[in-house]
Amino acid sequence: MRVTVHHFKVYDAVNDSWIVPPRKSPAERIESVRGVIIPGTAEEVERSVLDEQDRYDPRPRGYERPRILN
């Protein structure tokens, strides 16, 4: 079964700014976290690739977040 996932943004009241998580989610989950869908980011994926929190990571397997060197 396929599901449509989207990138979205959520408001961070502590820092008074919007945050865009790296993972995509179905519209139902985005609504549940009070997020806003970013238009043009829809992608259809197999439901089986979503994690236990209904999130999809579009980054390549083995991706490691760049480290900040001081």
Secondary structure, 3 states (H helix, E strand, C coil): CEEEEECEEEEECCCCEEECCCCEEEHHHHHHCCCEECCCCCEEEEHHHCCCCCCECCCCCCCCCCCCCC
